[in-house]
Amino acid sequence: SARADPYKLDVRMVVVADDVALGGERGKARGIAGTVLVHKIAGALAEGGAALDEVEREARKVAEGLMSIGVALEGCMLPGSAAGQERIPDGQYELGLGIHGEKGVERRAMEPVED
C-alpha cells in the first residue's frame, strides 16, 4: 500500500467478495457478511503471533470459501445524512446491496411464505 511505503511496512490486501447475489463472479462480487469473519480470523492469527505470510494465506483461504447473499428490505441511514434512503418500495426487496449503502443489483417483489 502506498500509505505504508514511507514507513517501510509490509502490508497485504485480501479481497473478500462473498455476495453471490452478483452472479457468483468472484472478481465482481462485493464483500458483505463474510468480511467480518475474515477480519476476526486474520486478527486472531496476528494477535497469536502468526507470521504475516500465514495470516495472509489463511485469510485468503477463508475468503475464497465464503458465500453470502445481501438482501435489504429498506434503505439505510448513512452517518451525517438527515434521513434514511427510501429507495425500496413497500412489498419489494433488493439483492446484492453494498455494506456502505450502495444500491442493490436487482429488485424483486415479496412473495407470500407458505407453511
C-alpha positions in Angstrom: 0.0 0.0 0.0 1.3 3.4 -0.9 0.5 4.8 2.6 2.7 2.1 4.2 5.6 2.7 1.9 7.2 5.7 3.7 7.2 3.6 6.9 8.7 0.5 5.2 5.8 -1.6 6.4 5.0 -5.0 4.8 1.2 -4.9 4.3 -1.0 -7.3 2.4 -4.5 -7.0 0.9 -7.1 -9.8 0.9 -10.2 -9.0 -1.1 -13.5 -10.5 0.3 -16.1 -11.0 -2.5 -18.6 -13.3 -0.9 -22.0 -11.9 -2.1 -23.5 -14.5 -4.6 -26.3 -12.1 -5.5 -24.0 -10.6 -8.0 -23.9 -13.7 -10.2 -21.2 -15.6 -8.4 -18.3 -14.0 -10.3 -15.7 -13.6 -7.6 -14.0 -10.6 -9.3 -17.2 -8.7 -9.4 -18.9 -9.7 -6.1 -19.0 -7.4 -3.1 -17.8 -8.3 0.3 -20.8 -8.4 2.6 -21.2 -10.5 5.8 -18.1 -12.6 5.2 -15.8 -9.6 5.7 -16.4 -9.8 9.5 -15.3 -13.5 9.6 -12.1 -12.8 7.6 -11.2 -9.9 9.8 -11.8 -11.9 13.0 -9.7 -14.9 11.9 -6.9 -12.8 10.5 -6.8 -10.7 13.7 -6.8 -13.7 15.9 -3.9 -15.2 14.0 -1.9 -12.0 14.1 -2.6 -11.5 17.8 -1.4 -15.0 18.4 1.9 -14.3 16.8 1.4 -15.8 13.3 3.7 -14.6 10.6 2.2 -12.2 8.0 2.6 -14.8 5.3 0.4 -17.2 7.3 -2.2 -14.6 8.2 -2.5 -13.7 4.5 -2.7 -17.3 3.4 -5.4 -18.2 5.9 -7.4 -15.1 5.3 -7.4 -15.8 1.5 -8.4 -19.4 2.2 -11.3 -18.3 4.3 -12.3 -15.5 1.9 -12.3 -17.9 -1.1 -14.6 -20.4 0.8 -17.2 -17.8 1.8 -20.6 -17.2 0.2 -23.4 -15.0 1.4 -26.2 -13.0 0.0 -27.1 -9.4 0.7 -30.8 -8.6 1.0 -32.4 -5.3 2.0 -35.9 -4.6 2.9 -35.3 -0.8 3.2 -32.5 1.7 2.6 -30.0 2.5 5.3 -29.3 5.7 7.3 -25.8 6.9 6.4 -23.9 8.9 9.1 -24.3 12.6 8.5 -27.5 12.4 6.5 -30.7 13.9 7.6 -32.9 11.0 6.5 -32.6 7.4 5.5 -32.7 6.2 1.9 -36.2 5.5 0.8 -35.4 3.7 -2.5 -37.1 0.3 -1.8 -40.9 0.5 -2.2 -43.1 -1.5 0.2 -43.6 -5.0 -0.9 -40.2 -5.3 -2.5 -36.6 -6.2 -1.6 -33.2 -5.6 -3.1 -30.5 -8.3 -3.7 -26.8 -7.5 -3.9 -26.7 -4.4 -1.8 -23.4 -2.9 -0.6 -22.3 -2.6 3.1 -21.9 1.2 2.7 -25.4 1.8 1.4 -24.7 1.0 -2.3 -27.8 0.2 -4.3 -28.5 -3.5 -4.9 -28.3 -5.1 -8.3 -31.8 -6.4 -8.5 -35.2 -5.6 -7.0 -37.9 -8.2 -6.5 -41.4 -8.4 -5.3 -42.1 -10.0 -1.9 -43.8 -13.4 -2.1 -46.0 -15.0 0.5 -44.4 -17.7 2.7 -46.2 -21.0 2.5 -46.4 -23.1 5.7 
